[in-house]
């Protein structure tokens, strides 16, 4: 009974996690804009996903858990790539030259 509950919770977690990425991907593709998103944040999530997958592979090599961690990493990479692709390059504000007034 306990393993059925655990597997049900893992399934629910997986569905919720994957469903959470879909609206972000749809919005990125639809608006073709990622100006409000932080690429640094998404790349940090990718790094965390890689670390988690490596941990799973080393400590708990079960097919179901590896699949969940791998799919999570795929979604993270997808959102990161879309964010980087649709972000407009920021204009760098250079030093502006002030016109000097001649005082007479």
PAVO-738215 format. One record per residue: x, y, z of N, C-alpha, C, O in turn; residue number from 1. Coordinates in Angstrom, 3 decimals. Atoms other than C-alpha are relative to their C-alpha. Example, Ala and Ser with C-alpha at 12.3 -4.5 7.8 and 13.67 -1.06 7.14 Angstrom:
+----------+----------+----------+----------+----------+----------+----------+----------+----------+----------+----------+----------+-----+
!      n_x !      n_y !      n_z !     ca_x !     ca_y !     ca_z !      c_x !      c_y !      c_z !      o_x !      o_y !      o_z !   i !
+----------+----------+----------+----------+----------+----------+----------+----------+----------+----------+----------+----------+-----+
!    0.890 !   -1.190 !    0.000 !   12.300 !   -4.500 !    7.800 !    0.900 !    1.200 !    0.000 !    1.936 !    1.181 !    0.665 !   1 !
!   -0.820 !   -1.190 !   -0.060 !   13.670 !   -1.060 !    7.140 !   -0.770 !    1.090 !    0.730 !   -0.261 !    2.198 !    0.899 !   2 !
+----------+----------+----------+----------+----------+----------+----------+----------+----------+----------+----------+----------+-----+
END
This chain:
+----------+----------+----------+----------+----------+----------+----------+----------+----------+----------+----------+----------+-----+
!      n_x !      n_y !      n_z !     ca_x !     ca_y !     ca_z !      c_x !      c_y !      c_z !      o_x !      o_y !      o_z !   i !
+----------+----------+----------+----------+----------+----------+----------+----------+----------+----------+----------+----------+-----+
!    0.820 !   -1.200 !    0.000 !    0.000 !    0.000 !    0.000 !    0.864 !    1.264 !    0.000 !    0.561 !    2.234 !   -0.695 !   1 !
!   -0.871 !   -1.161 !   -0.099 !    2.821 !    2.400 !    0.892 !    0.660 !    0.308 !   -1.345 !    0.779 !    1.475 !   -1.717 !   2 !
!   -0.650 !   -0.240 !    1.286 !    4.559 !    1.917 !   -2.472 !   -0.990 !    0.533 !   -1.042 !   -0.602 !    1.291 !   -1.930 !   3 !
!    1.019 !   -0.516 !    0.913 !    1.290 !    2.579 !   -4.323 !   -0.196 !    1.505 !    0.239 !   -0.307 !    2.280 !   -0.711 !   4 !
!    0.141 !   -1.419 !   -0.339 !    0.913 !    5.899 !   -2.493 !    1.231 !    0.767 !   -0.476 !    1.103 !    1.851 !   -1.045 !   5 !
!   -1.244 !   -0.652 !    0.409 !    4.572 !    6.766 !   -3.150 !    0.050 !    0.168 !   -1.509 !    0.410 !    1.236 !   -2.003 !   6 !
!    0.001 !   -0.089 !    1.458 !    4.262 !    5.977 !   -6.855 !   -1.060 !    0.982 !   -0.497 !   -0.837 !    1.693 !   -1.477 !   7 !
!    1.057 !   -0.950 !    0.371 !    1.020 !    7.948 !   -7.066 !    0.466 !    1.432 !    0.216 !    0.209 !    2.308 !   -0.611 !   8 !
!   -0.526 !   -1.332 !   -0.269 !    2.700 !   10.948 !   -5.463 !    1.080 !    0.390 !   -1.010 !    1.130 !    1.534 !   -1.460 !   9 !
!   -1.029 !   -0.267 !    1.010 !    5.668 !   10.654 !   -7.835 !   -0.651 !    0.329 !   -1.342 !   -0.206 !    1.241 !   -2.039 !  10 !
!    0.713 !   -0.255 !    1.245 !    3.263 !   10.508 !  -10.783 !   -0.631 !    1.395 !    0.025 !   -0.514 !    2.148 !   -0.942 !  11 !
!    0.638 !   -1.308 !   -0.126 !    1.332 !   13.549 !   -9.539 !    1.030 !    1.126 !   -0.063 !    0.818 !    2.137 !   -0.731 !  12 !
!   -1.094 !   -0.968 !    0.034 !    4.561 !   15.456 !   -8.939 !    0.501 !    0.203 !   -1.426 !    0.697 !    1.334 !   -1.869 !  13 !
!   -0.525 !   -0.052 !    1.358 !    5.792 !   14.612 !  -12.431 !   -0.956 !    0.735 !   -0.933 !   -0.532 !    1.586 !   -1.715 !  14 !
!    0.997 !   -0.661 !    0.846 !    2.566 !   15.686 !  -14.129 !   -0.040 !    1.497 !    0.301 !   -0.049 !    2.313 !   -0.621 !  15 !
!    0.042 !   -1.420 !   -0.383 !    2.458 !   18.967 !  -12.173 !    1.259 !    0.733 !   -0.457 !    1.189 !    1.857 !   -0.954 !  16 !
!   -1.264 !   -0.629 !    0.381 !    6.115 !   19.691 !  -12.840 !    0.055 !    0.248 !   -1.503 !    0.423 !    1.339 !   -1.938 !  17 !
!   -0.025 !   -0.162 !    1.453 !    5.838 !   19.113 !  -16.579 !   -1.036 !    1.015 !   -0.453 !   -0.770 !    1.815 !   -1.350 !  18 !
!    1.066 !   -0.932 !    0.369 !    2.569 !   21.037 !  -16.796 !    0.407 !    1.441 !    0.307 !   -0.050 !    2.369 !   -0.361 !  19 !
!   -0.432 !   -1.352 !   -0.368 !    4.250 !   24.020 !  -15.133 !    0.889 !    0.626 !   -1.077 !    0.921 !    1.850 !   -1.207 !  20 !
!   -0.881 !   -0.532 !    1.040 !    6.728 !   24.376 !  -18.010 !   -0.769 !    0.411 !   -1.254 !   -0.350 !    1.324 !   -1.966 !  21 !
!    0.726 !   -0.205 !    1.254 !    4.134 !   24.337 !  -20.787 !   -0.467 !    1.446 !   -0.193 !   -0.226 !    2.006 !   -1.262 !  22 !
!    0.427 !   -1.387 !    0.216 !    2.582 !   27.805 !  -20.214 !    1.170 !    0.949 !   -0.305 !    1.032 !    1.871 !   -1.109 !  23 !
!   -1.161 !   -0.852 !    0.250 !    6.052 !   29.378 !  -20.128 !    0.498 !   -0.175 !   -1.425 !    0.811 !    0.807 !   -2.099 !  24 !
!   -0.459 !    0.256 !    1.361 !    7.085 !   27.706 !  -23.377 !   -0.976 !    0.568 !   -1.017 !   -0.557 !    1.160 !   -2.011 !  25 !
!    1.014 !   -0.519 !    0.916 !    3.804 !   28.623 !  -25.076 !    0.094 !    1.526 !   -0.075 !    0.039 !    2.101 !   -1.162 !  26 !
!   -0.091 !   -1.460 !   -0.017 !    4.129 !   32.259 !  -23.982 !    1.247 !    0.480 !   -0.733 !    1.181 !    1.450 !   -1.489 !  27 !
!   -1.231 !   -0.388 !    0.680 !    7.733 !   32.467 !  -25.186 !   -0.148 !   -0.111 !   -1.513 !    0.260 !    0.784 !   -2.252 !  28 !
!    0.145 !    0.216 !    1.439 !    6.862 !   31.050 !  -28.584 !   -1.043 !    0.947 !   -0.592 !   -0.858 !    1.481 !   -1.685 !  29 !
!    1.092 !   -0.840 !    0.487 !    3.646 !   33.035 !  -28.943 !    0.397 !    1.478 !   -0.073 !    0.145 !    2.139 !   -1.080 !  30 !
!   -0.353 !   -1.424 !   -0.045 !    5.009 !   36.448 !  -27.918 !    1.364 !    0.289 !   -0.623 !    1.667 !    1.434 !   -0.959 !  31 !
!   -1.369 !   -0.160 !    0.507 !    8.553 !   35.869 !  -29.200 !    0.779 !    1.051 !    0.802 !    1.565 !    1.826 !    0.258 !  32 !
!   -0.658 !   -0.951 !   -0.886 !    9.743 !   37.863 !  -26.211 !    0.314 !   -0.675 !    1.330 !   -0.513 !   -1.387 !    1.900 !  33 !
!   -0.407 !    0.544 !   -1.290 !   11.679 !   36.888 !  -23.114 !    0.621 !    1.099 !    0.854 !    1.458 !    0.835 !    1.718 !  34 !
!   -0.606 !   -1.138 !   -0.689 !   12.488 !   40.341 !  -21.823 !   -0.224 !   -0.017 !    1.504 !    0.592 !    0.520 !    2.253 !  35 !
!    0.304 !    0.023 !   -1.433 !   10.877 !   39.697 !  -18.434 !    0.580 !   -1.210 !    0.720 !    0.366 !   -1.375 !    1.921 !  36 !
!   -0.560 !    1.206 !   -0.607 !   12.743 !   36.441 !  -17.820 !    1.502 !    0.145 !    0.184 !    2.174 !    0.833 !   -0.583 !  37 !
!   -1.425 !   -0.030 !   -0.277 !   16.176 !   35.963 !  -16.342 !    0.653 !   -1.269 !   -0.539 !    0.363 !   -2.370 !   -0.069 !  38 !
!   -0.707 !    1.165 !    0.548 !   18.409 !   33.683 !  -18.405 !    0.920 !   -0.597 !    1.060 !    1.128 !   -1.810 !    1.089 !  39 !
!   -0.868 !    0.487 !   -1.078 !   20.741 !   33.432 !  -15.408 !   -0.773 !   -0.945 !    0.918 !   -0.258 !   -1.987 !    1.323 !  40 !
!    0.828 !    0.852 !   -0.842 !   17.929 !   31.997 !  -13.332 !   -0.261 !   -1.353 !   -0.666 !   -0.130 !   -2.401 !   -0.034 !  41 !
!    0.283 !    1.258 !    0.699 !   17.018 !   29.419 !  -15.963 !    1.259 !   -0.857 !   -0.149 !    1.183 !   -2.081 !   -0.040 !  42 !
!   -1.245 !    0.777 !    0.100 !   20.669 !   28.404 !  -16.457 !    0.384 !   -0.604 !    1.354 !    0.959 !   -1.691 !    1.412 !  43 !
!   -0.231 !    0.560 !   -1.336 !   20.965 !   27.943 !  -12.688 !   -0.888 !   -1.219 !    0.223 !   -0.449 !   -2.215 !    0.799 !  44 !
!    0.897 !    1.159 !   -0.098 !   17.927 !   25.644 !  -12.827 !    0.526 !   -1.173 !   -0.836 !    0.410 !   -2.329 !   -0.427 !  45 !
!   -0.585 !    1.068 !    0.833 !   19.612 !   23.698 !  -15.660 !    1.151 !   -0.668 !    0.748 !    1.247 !   -1.895 !    0.772 !  46 !
!   -1.109 !    0.558 !   -0.781 !   22.745 !   23.273 !  -13.521 !   -0.521 !   -0.876 !    1.136 !    0.002 !   -1.962 !    1.386 !  47 !
!    0.605 !    0.801 !   -1.074 !   20.590 !   22.075 !  -10.632 !   -0.577 !   -1.298 !   -0.550 !   -0.453 !   -2.348 !    0.081 !  48 !
!    0.551 !    1.201 !    0.626 !   18.830 !   19.639 !  -12.981 !    1.070 !   -1.007 !   -0.382 !    0.878 !   -2.213 !   -0.230 !  49 !
!   -1.123 !    0.883 !    0.346 !   22.156 !   18.246 !  -14.207 !    0.534 !   -0.675 !    1.257 !    0.770 !   -1.883 !    1.268 !  50 !
!   -0.498 !    0.561 !   -1.267 !   23.377 !   17.796 !  -10.624 !   -0.959 !   -1.053 !    0.550 !   -0.532 !   -2.104 !    1.028 !  51 !
!    1.001 !    0.945 !   -0.499 !   20.128 !   16.088 !   -9.646 !    0.022 !   -1.294 !   -0.811 !   -0.030 !   -2.386 !   -0.245 !  52 !
!   -0.040 !    1.196 !    0.842 !   20.266 !   13.721 !  -12.613 !    1.252 !   -0.828 !    0.285 !    1.178 !   -2.054 !    0.367 !  53 !
!   -1.238 !    0.726 !   -0.324 !   23.887 !   12.820 !  -11.855 !   -0.108 !   -0.697 !    1.354 !    0.346 !   -1.830 !    1.511 !  54 !
!    0.215 !    0.612 !   -1.316 !   22.971 !   12.182 !   -8.221 !   -0.872 !   -1.246 !   -0.130 !   -0.565 !   -2.292 !    0.441 !  55 !
!    0.901 !    1.141 !    0.196 !   20.111 !    9.918 !   -9.302 !    0.742 !   -1.157 !   -0.662 !    0.598 !   -2.308 !   -0.252 !  56 !
!   -0.743 !    1.054 !    0.704 !   22.383 !    8.013 !  -11.681 !    0.995 !   -0.703 !    0.917 !    1.213 !   -1.908 !    0.793 !  57 !
!   -0.997 !    0.574 !   -0.905 !   24.978 !    7.485 !   -8.943 !   -0.618 !   -0.732 !    1.191 !   -0.118 !   -1.779 !    1.603 !  58 !
!    0.529 !    0.516 !   -1.258 !   22.756 !    6.779 !   -5.944 !   -1.288 !   -0.818 !   -0.113 !   -1.546 !   -1.678 !    0.729 !  59 !
!    1.320 !    0.614 !    0.066 !   19.350 !    5.599 !   -7.138 !   -0.350 !   -0.328 !   -1.452 !   -1.315 !    0.212 !   -1.993 !  60 !
!    0.200 !    0.232 !    1.435 !   19.566 !    4.171 !  -10.649 !   -1.256 !   -0.824 !   -0.335 !   -1.165 !   -1.944 !   -0.839 !  61 !
!    1.265 !    0.635 !    0.358 !   15.886 !    3.290 !  -11.051 !   -0.539 !    0.676 !   -1.254 !   -0.476 !    1.899 !   -1.375 !  62 !
!    0.428 !   -0.512 !    1.307 !   14.397 !    3.703 !  -14.528 !   -1.026 !    1.122 !    0.120 !   -0.919 !    2.127 !   -0.583 !  63 !
!    1.045 !   -1.018 !   -0.141 !   11.343 !    5.693 !  -13.400 !    0.539 !    1.326 !    0.482 !    0.168 !    2.377 !   -0.041 !  64 !
!   -0.562 !   -1.236 !   -0.564 !   13.302 !    8.218 !  -11.378 !    0.962 !    0.643 !   -1.000 !    1.003 !    1.867 !   -1.123 !  65 !
!   -0.900 !   -0.526 !    1.031 !   15.929 !    8.572 !  -14.116 !   -0.815 !    0.676 !   -1.104 !   -0.434 !    1.734 !   -1.603 !  66 !
!    0.865 !   -0.572 !    1.027 !   13.136 !    9.208 !  -16.622 !   -0.537 !    1.356 !    0.441 !   -0.507 !    2.318 !   -0.327 !  67 !
!    0.556 !   -1.260 !   -0.521 !   11.555 !   11.901 !  -14.431 !    1.073 !    1.082 !    0.021 !    0.822 !    2.201 !   -0.424 !  68 !
!   -1.080 !   -0.982 !   -0.079 !   14.894 !   13.656 !  -13.827 !    0.463 !    0.416 !   -1.399 !    0.782 !    1.582 !   -1.629 !  69 !
!   -0.414 !   -0.311 !    1.374 !   15.804 !   13.439 !  -17.520 !   -1.010 !    0.909 !   -0.694 !   -0.628 !    1.868 !   -1.363 !  70 !
!    1.032 !   -0.835 !    0.615 !   12.490 !   14.886 !  -18.672 !    0.011 !    1.403 !    0.599 !   -0.172 !    2.390 !   -0.113 !  71 !
!   -0.101 !   -1.303 !   -0.649 !   12.816 !   17.674 !  -16.117 !    1.140 !    0.804 !   -0.617 !    0.982 !    1.989 !   -0.910 !  72 !
!   -1.155 !   -0.672 !    0.584 !   16.253 !   18.508 !  -17.513 !   -0.295 !    0.436 !   -1.438 !    0.117 !    1.520 !   -1.852 !  73 !
!    0.361 !   -0.357 !    1.381 !   14.901 !   18.481 !  -21.077 !   -0.899 !    1.239 !   -0.017 !   -0.694 !    2.142 !   -0.828 !  74 !
!    0.868 !   -1.171 !   -0.080 !   12.147 !   20.936 !  -20.127 !    0.782 !    1.244 !    0.415 !    0.576 !    2.321 !   -0.142 !  75 !
!   -0.812 !   -1.135 !   -0.441 !   14.632 !   23.170 !  -18.299 !    0.871 !    0.536 !   -1.130 !    0.973 !    1.747 !   -1.325 !  76 !
!   -0.848 !   -0.417 !    1.128 !   16.970 !   23.226 !  -21.290 !   -0.849 !    0.675 !   -1.069 !   -0.436 !    1.683 !   -1.643 !  77 !
!    0.881 !   -0.582 !    1.014 !   14.063 !   23.939 !  -23.644 !   -0.386 !    1.432 !    0.357 !   -0.292 !    2.329 !   -0.481 !  78 !
!    0.385 !   -1.356 !   -0.418 !   12.861 !   26.944 !  -21.635 !    1.223 !    0.921 !   -0.021 !    1.107 !    2.084 !   -0.409 !  79 !
!   -1.215 !   -0.823 !    0.009 !   16.453 !   28.193 !  -21.261 !    0.384 !    0.418 !   -1.418 !    0.744 !    1.572 !   -1.652 !  80 !
!   -0.336 !   -0.305 !    1.395 !   17.098 !   27.990 !  -25.005 !   -1.002 !    1.011 !   -0.572 !   -0.609 !    1.968 !   -1.239 !  81 !
!    1.013 !   -0.940 !    0.480 !   13.800 !   29.728 !  -25.795 !    0.198 !    1.381 !    0.616 !    0.045 !    2.395 !   -0.065 !  82 !
!   -0.240 !   -1.275 !   -0.669 !   14.578 !   32.423 !  -23.224 !    1.188 !    0.719 !   -0.622 !    1.116 !    1.916 !   -0.899 !  83 !
!   -1.190 !   -0.613 !    0.600 !   18.039 !   33.038 !  -24.663 !   -0.284 !    0.449 !   -1.430 !    0.183 !    1.508 !   -1.850 !  84 !
!    0.292 !   -0.310 !    1.400 !   16.712 !   33.012 !  -28.234 !   -0.881 !    1.240 !   -0.137 !   -0.653 !    2.070 !   -1.016 !  85 !
!    0.959 !   -1.087 !    0.132 !   13.870 !   35.465 !  -27.639 !    0.338 !    1.248 !    0.811 !   -0.393 !    2.236 !    0.752 !  86 !
!   -0.373 !   -1.204 !   -0.737 !   15.676 !   37.887 !  -25.337 !    0.665 !    0.984 !   -0.934 !    1.548 !    0.630 !   -1.715 !  87 !
!   -0.592 !   -1.039 !    0.824 !   16.491 !   41.160 !  -27.002 !    1.332 !    0.402 !    0.623 !    1.454 !    0.496 !    1.844 !  88 !
!   -1.271 !   -0.460 !   -0.571 !   20.081 !   42.257 !  -26.651 !   -0.190 !    1.357 !    0.661 !   -0.835 !    2.251 !    0.112 !  89 !
!    0.141 !   -1.257 !   -0.725 !   20.311 !   45.001 !  -24.105 !    0.974 !    1.025 !   -0.552 !    2.135 !    0.729 !   -0.837 !  90 !
!   -0.857 !   -1.076 !    0.470 !   21.638 !   48.299 !  -25.265 !    0.867 !    0.458 !    1.152 !    0.389 !    0.696 !    2.262 !  91 !
!   -0.908 !   -0.481 !   -1.029 !   24.674 !   49.353 !  -23.366 !    0.033 !    1.521 !   -0.045 !    0.193 !    2.142 !   -1.095 !  92 !
!   -0.015 !   -1.457 !   -0.084 !   24.569 !   52.873 !  -22.189 !    1.443 !    0.437 !    0.189 !    2.068 !    0.176 !    1.217 !  93 !
!   -1.377 !   -0.475 !   -0.073 !   27.892 !   54.452 !  -22.945 !    0.066 !    1.362 !    0.653 !   -0.955 !    1.975 !    0.966 !  94 !
!   -0.173 !   -1.330 !   -0.578 !   29.312 !   57.588 !  -21.522 !   -0.397 !    1.031 !   -1.048 !    0.100 !    1.018 !   -2.174 !  95 !
!    0.414 !   -1.050 !    0.926 !   27.637 !   60.523 !  -23.120 !    0.875 !    1.220 !    0.217 !    1.240 !    1.574 !    1.338 !  96 !
!   -0.819 !   -1.203 !   -0.094 !   29.638 !   63.548 !  -23.893 !   -0.910 !    1.196 !    0.229 !   -1.869 !    1.432 !   -0.506 !  97 !
!    0.766 !   -1.207 !   -0.283 !   28.286 !   66.670 !  -22.371 !    0.627 !    1.159 !   -0.764 !    1.845 !    1.334 !   -0.797 !  98 !
!   -0.513 !   -1.187 !    0.695 !   28.567 !   69.774 !  -24.424 !    0.399 !    1.030 !    1.032 !   -0.342 !    1.341 !    1.965 !  99 !
!   -0.492 !   -1.028 !   -0.922 !   30.610 !   72.328 !  -22.663 !   -0.454 !    1.367 !   -0.485 !   -0.325 !    1.729 !   -1.655 ! 100 !
!    0.411 !   -1.372 !    0.316 !   29.224 !   75.785 !  -22.530 !    1.172 !    0.946 !    0.284 !    1.854 !    0.870 !    1.305 ! 101 !
!   -1.035 !   -1.008 !   -0.215 !   31.605 !   78.594 !  -22.963 !   -0.603 !    1.129 !    0.820 !   -1.629 !    1.707 !    0.458 ! 102 !
!    0.472 !   -1.089 !   -0.858 !   31.167 !   81.101 !  -20.214 !    0.758 !    1.264 !   -0.396 !    1.989 !    1.275 !   -0.414 ! 103 !
!   -0.660 !   -1.256 !    0.392 !   31.868 !   84.658 !  -21.310 !   -0.138 !    1.044 !    1.039 !    0.360 !    2.156 !    0.866 ! 104 !
+----------+----------+----------+----------+----------+----------+----------+----------+----------+----------+----------+----------+-----+
END
